[in-house]
């Protein structure tokens, strides 16, 4: 598998691309390629062009969840003229209207609008994206120190209800040496995600993880997360996007973390 970071909050030193608060990864598995999230703007198109990634050859998009820093790039993506519609894989709630303190933070299209231009695969259960990569669907919240907390509101039917981000999902790659997890924001809890990835694949050998961990302060949760990483002997850790420097430094004091930014390329 090959992963190329197209959008992140940071850029890799001496890689002359652009960054923004968002996520977009270009992922290859053999002959198959797809995008995981599309960032906040058209920046992913500019970076992909600079990286010689032909977006016209990509037919599949996987959404980690429905927040606009991962989905707003759809406005630009769907402007690209193409012969066949995009195939979008996501949790059903990822297409709900979402807001925070009255500000819209959701995907820029309604479910109906997207269905008119794309083929939607909305699932709460795991589904294969490629031969070796699985979209996890709805993540069970089983880790006691990763209790779910609402972030803003989402529209369910005619009501605005607390949004516990049940649509927050991730990818797992299963190779001969074990599994590697790819996250967007980890609202579900990075340890919850890893536990479910192990259950879905039946493989306990966690080689590494990349993505946003949604951790901002060095508190008890971060301490317990570090202990989890150590106990599971996870050697390749690439925290980014919604993970602060303080948290990265705390993890790095126990387990070396990899630097992430636009332009990073990883192989497994």
N, C-alpha and C positions, 0 to 999 in steps of 0.2 A: 504494500500500500504506500502511496505517496500523498502527502498533505502539504499544501502551500497556503500560507496565511495571506489572504488578499485584503482583509480589513481587520484592524485591531486599533486600540487606543494609541499604541506606540508603533514606531518603525524600527527595524533593525539598523544599527549603525552601518553607514556606507551603503545602504540600500536606498536608492532615491525614489521612494514611493510616498504616498500620502496616508495619513492616519486620521481616524475619527473614532468617537466613542461608539463602537459597534463590533460586530463579528461577521466575517465571511471567510469560509475556507473552501478551497478547491481540492477535491479529493479524487484520487484515482485508485481503482482496484482492478488490476489487470487491464483489460481493454475498456472497462467502464469508467465513466467520470461523472461527477455531479457536484453541486454546490450545497454547502451547509450554511444556511442563513445568507443574507444579502446586505447587511449593514444598514445604515441610516439614510444614505443618499445614493447618488450615482457614482460615488467614489470607487466602488468595487469594479465598475466598468473601466474607469481610468487605469486603475492598478492592474486589472486583468490584461488590458491592452498592452501596458508597459511590460508585462511578464510574458507576452506572446501566448496568452491563453485565449483560445477562440471560443467565446461564449455561444456562438451559433451552433457549435457541436455538442453543447450540453442540453440534455432534455429533461433532467431530473433536478429538482430542488427539494431539500429537506429543511424544515423549519424547526428550530429547537424549541421555540415558544412564540407567543403572539406579540411581544413588545416591539415597539417601533425601531429600536436600535438594532434589531435583527431582521426586520421585515420591510422597513420603509423603502429600501432599495428596489422592491418589487415594482414601484411606479416606473422606474427607468428600465428594469429588466423586461417588462411586458411591452415596452415601446419598441423593442428590437423586433424587426420583421423576421419571421421564421416560417418554415414550411409546415411544422407540426407544433401542437400546443405543448407547453410545459406540463410535466407530471410532478405534482406537488404532494409531498408526504408530510403529514403533521397530525398532531392530536386535534380532535374536533374543537376543543376550547380555544385553540390558537387563533381561530378566525372570529372569536367574539369581540365585541366592542369593549375596550378597556380604558379606564381613566385613572389618574392620580391627582388628588386635590383639584378636581374639575378639569384637568388637562388631559386631552386624548393622548394615549400612549400605545394605541393598538395598530394592527395591520392596516394599510391604507385602502383596502378594498373590503367590501362586504362578501360574505360567503356566496351570495348569488352572483355578484360581479365576477368573482374568481372562477366560479363554475362555468361561466359563459366563455371564458378564454383559456382555461386550464383543465387538465384532468386531475381531480382531487382524490387522494387516498387518505381519508381521515380515519385514524385508528387509535384506540386506547391500548391495543395489544401490540406486541412486537411484530415487526414485518421486515423482511429482507429488502435491503436497498440494492445490494450487489451480492455476489456469491459469498463474500466473507464479511460483509458489513451489515449490521442489523440496527434498525431504528427501534428504540426500546419502548416507545409508547408511554403510558402512564406509569410513573415511578412510585412504588409503594414506599410510604414514609415509615421506616422501621427503626431507624437509629434514634436512641432516646435523646441525644443532644442536638438533633437536627429537627426540632419540632417545627411544624408548618406555621407560618405567620402570614397574614394577608398583606398584599401590596396593592393598594388602591381598590378599585371596584371593577367588576365586569358585568355585562348585560346578559342575563339569562331569562329568556322570554321577554316579559315586559318590565322586569325588575332589575335594578342595580344591586348586586350582592357583593360581599367581600370576596376578593380574588385571591385564592390560595395557590394560584399558578399550577393547577393540576396538569396544565398543558406543557409544563416544563419537562423536556425529555433530553435524550442524548443518543449518541451512536456508540456501538461497540464493534471493533474489528477483532476477528478471531484468526490468529495465525498459528503456525506450528509451535512457536515459542510461548504462546499465551495470548492474553487479550489486551487491547489498548482502548481506552475510553476517550471519546471526543464530546465535550460539552459546550453549551452556549453560555448560560449564566448559572446553572446549578441551583436554581431556586428550590429544587427538590432536595437539595443537600448532596454535596459531592460524595459523601460516604454512602448515602442511600442509593445513589446512581451506581456506584461501583458494586454494591451488594447485589443490586438487581441485574447488572450486567453479568455477574458471575452466575446467578441463578438461570438467566436466559440461555447463556452459552454452555452451562455445565462445566465451565473451566475456572478453576480457582487461581490460576497463575496470572496475576495482574502485573503486566509489564510496565504500564504507565498511563498517564492521563494528561490531556491538554484541554484548556478552556477556561472560561470564567468560573470562579468558585463562589462568587457573591459573598465575600468575606472582607470586612472593612476595618475592624478593630481586633487587636490581639487580646482576646478574651478566653474564657473557659472553653468555648466552642472550638476556637482555633487550636488550643492546647490539645483537646481531645481528637481533633482532626489530625494533628501531627502524630499523635500516638497511634491512630488508626493506620496512617501511612507507614509508620515504622513497623507496626505489628504485622502488616501485610507485605512488608519488604518491597514496597513500590519504589523502584529506583529512578524512573523517568517521570518527572513532575514538571509540567509547564503551565503554571498559573498565569492568567492574563485577564484582559478586559476588565471585569468588575472585581478585581482582586488588588487591594492596595499594596504599596511598596512595603509598608510595615508588616503586613501579613506574609508577603513573599519573603521578607528578611527573616521573620520568625521561623518559617518552614525551612529556609536555607540554613539556618543555624543547626538544624538537625539532619536534614536531607538536602543535598544539592538540588537546586531548581534550575531549570533551563530558561534562558531569556527568550521572550516571545515578542514578536512585532511583525508588521507587514514585511514580507520578503522571506520570512523563515520558511524553510523547506525541511520536512521530516520524511524518513523512509522506515518502514517496518516490514 
